[in-house]
Amino acid sequence: MEVKLTYKLLIKSLACMALLTAGQAQAALVQFTVEGEITFASEGNGFGLSTGTTISASGVFNDDSFIASSSGSYIDFSTIENNMSIVFGDYTYTDIMETYNGAHMLFDNSGVFNGIEYGAIDLPAFDSWGALSSSSDFSGTNNLGDTTVTGNWTNSYAVSAVPVPAAVWLFSTGSVFLVGFARRQSRLKNHNC
């Protein structure tokens, strides 16, 4: 009798866990990369960049973290689940270093990448002011406070799904094993009575 109670409790626990995690299973982590091209770089700019070189922004965000706005949507990188780093020549700027209003990746009403809002004011500084423009989308300011590098984000936005960790598969197979083991114990107990 005690084994059947344990078996029923195990089944109920697994069913309850499946129901509780079903809503969470909809969200997925997404890796992204975006490239930018340097359109102007003064000689000896302090970042190790020259005109025509490429910078990149990359990171991970939760695909259900899009926030609607009047001009489209954006992803807020001030949350713990989303992270971004921008490699700007010899420097790497992270979402934690952003000093204005939180780093944001912008998308237009069609869901197309439309720029990055980011500002790190500690010199040497990096600033990206949002929506893509025809002039420049970002700049770098050296230790003297002079803007020495400018550039544009390209249409190179790329994403890929983050693989499900092996722990999920191990937990699933372990749960199936426990159910089978409990069932077998139940049968043996009933057979011996």
HELIX and SHEET records of a PDB file:
HELIX    1   1 GLU A    2  ALA A   22  1                                  21    
HELIX    2   2 GLN A   24  GLN A   26  5                                   3    
HELIX    3   3 ASP A   95  MET A   97  5                                   3    
HELIX    4   4 ALA A  166  ASN A  192  1                                  27    
SHEET    1   A11 PHE A  66  SER A  69  0                                        
SHEET    2   A11 GLY A  72  ASP A  76 -1                                        
SHEET    3   A11 HIS A 104  PHE A 107 -1                                        
SHEET    4   A11 PHE A 113  ALA A 120 -1                                        
SHEET    5   A11 ALA A 125  ALA A 131 -1                                        
SHEET    6   A11 PHE A 138  THR A 141 -1                                        
SHEET    7   A11 THR A 147  TRP A 153 -1                                        
SHEET    8   A11 LEU A  29  ALA A  41 -1                                        
SHEET    9   A11 THR A  54  ASN A  62 -1                                        
SHEET   10   A11 ASN A  83  PHE A  88 -1                                        
SHEET   11   A11 TYR A  91  THR A  94 -1                                        
SHEET    1   B 9 PHE A  66  SER A  69  0                                        
SHEET    2   B 9 GLY A  72  ASP A  76 -1                                        
SHEET    3   B 9 HIS A 104  PHE A 107 -1                                        
SHEET    4   B 9 PHE A 113  ALA A 120 -1                                        
SHEET    5   B 9 ALA A 125  ALA A 131 -1                                        
SHEET    6   B 9 PHE A 138  THR A 141 -1                                        
SHEET    7   B 9 THR A 147  TRP A 153 -1                                        
SHEET    8   B 9 LEU A  29  ALA A  41 -1                                        
SHEET    9   B 9 ALA A 158  ALA A 161 -1                                        
END                                                                             
